């Protein structure tokens, strides 16, 4: 009969250091970082979320910051669209 393996536990310091390494990974993938630390990729994701739950995106922005940015982008895109519609209308009118 086989014995069940005991689940590994990691200290808070190790988790904090792993998250720091993850955030400063540069071009390395999360899988590369996880493999170099000897932990599961899902554990890194979980520790990162637990460390700073309000910063959930890779951009490092809070949900409120993301919402503000996206609304600004939407306003800019609507302005661009309206300008294109007007220029098309002028072009069509001039061709007649």
C-alpha positions as CSV (number, residue, x, y, z in Angstrom):
1,X,0.0,0.0,0.0
2,X,1.3,3.4,-0.9
3,X,1.5,6.3,1.5
4,X,0.0,9.6,0.6
5,X,2.5,12.3,0.1
6,X,2.3,15.1,2.6
7,X,1.3,18.5,1.0
8,X,4.2,21.0,0.9
9,X,3.7,24.1,3.0
10,X,5.5,27.3,2.3
11,X,6.3,30.2,4.6
12,X,4.9,33.6,4.2
13,X,8.4,34.9,3.4
14,X,8.8,32.3,0.7
15,X,5.5,33.3,-0.8
16,X,6.3,37.0,-0.7
17,X,9.7,36.4,-2.3
18,X,8.0,34.2,-5.0
19,X,5.5,37.0,-5.8
20,X,8.4,39.5,-6.0
21,X,10.3,37.3,-8.4
22,X,7.1,36.8,-10.4
23,X,6.5,40.5,-10.7
24,X,10.1,41.1,-11.8
25,X,10.3,38.2,-14.2
26,X,10.9,40.3,-17.4
27,X,10.5,38.1,-20.5
28,X,10.2,34.9,-18.5
29,X,6.9,33.1,-18.4
30,X,5.0,32.3,-15.2
31,X,5.7,28.7,-15.9
32,X,9.4,29.3,-16.0
33,X,9.3,31.2,-12.7
34,X,7.2,28.4,-11.1
35,X,9.6,25.7,-12.4
36,X,12.7,27.6,-11.1
37,X,11.1,28.0,-7.7
38,X,9.8,24.4,-7.6
39,X,6.2,25.3,-7.1
40,X,3.0,24.9,-9.2
41,X,2.0,27.7,-11.5
42,X,-1.4,27.9,-9.9
43,X,0.2,28.4,-6.5
44,X,2.0,31.5,-7.9
45,X,-1.2,32.9,-9.2
46,X,-3.0,32.3,-5.9
47,X,-0.2,33.9,-3.9
48,X,-0.1,36.9,-6.2
49,X,-3.8,37.4,-5.8
50,X,-3.6,37.0,-2.0
51,X,-0.7,39.5,-1.8
52,X,-2.6,42.3,-3.5
53,X,-6.2,41.4,-4.4
54,X,-7.1,44.8,-5.7
55,X,-4.3,44.6,-8.4
56,X,-5.7,41.8,-10.4
57,X,-4.4,42.7,-13.9
58,X,-1.0,42.4,-15.5
59,X,-1.0,46.1,-16.0
60,X,-0.8,46.5,-12.2
61,X,-3.9,48.7,-12.1
62,X,-6.8,48.5,-9.8
63,X,-10.3,47.8,-11.2
64,X,-11.2,51.5,-10.6
65,X,-8.1,52.6,-12.5
66,X,-8.8,50.2,-15.3
67,X,-12.4,51.4,-15.5
68,X,-11.3,55.0,-15.7
69,X,-8.7,54.2,-18.4
70,X,-11.2,52.2,-20.5
71,X,-13.8,55.0,-20.3
72,X,-11.2,57.5,-21.5
73,X,-10.3,55.2,-24.4
74,X,-14.0,54.8,-25.2
75,X,-14.5,58.5,-25.3
76,X,-11.4,58.9,-27.6
77,X,-12.6,56.1,-29.9
78,X,-16.1,57.6,-30.2
79,X,-14.6,61.0,-31.1
80,X,-12.4,59.3,-33.8
81,X,-15.4,57.5,-35.1
82,X,-17.5,60.6,-35.3
83,X,-14.8,62.4,-37.2
84,X,-14.5,59.6,-39.7
85,X,-18.3,59.5,-40.2
86,X,-18.3,63.3,-40.9
87,X,-15.3,63.1,-43.3
88,X,-17.1,60.3,-45.2
89,X,-20.2,62.3,-45.4
90,X,-18.2,65.3,-46.8
91,X,-16.4,63.0,-49.3
92,X,-19.7,61.5,-50.5
93,X,-21.4,64.9,-50.8
94,X,-18.5,66.3,-52.8
95,X,-18.6,63.4,-55.3
96,X,-22.2,64.2,-56.3
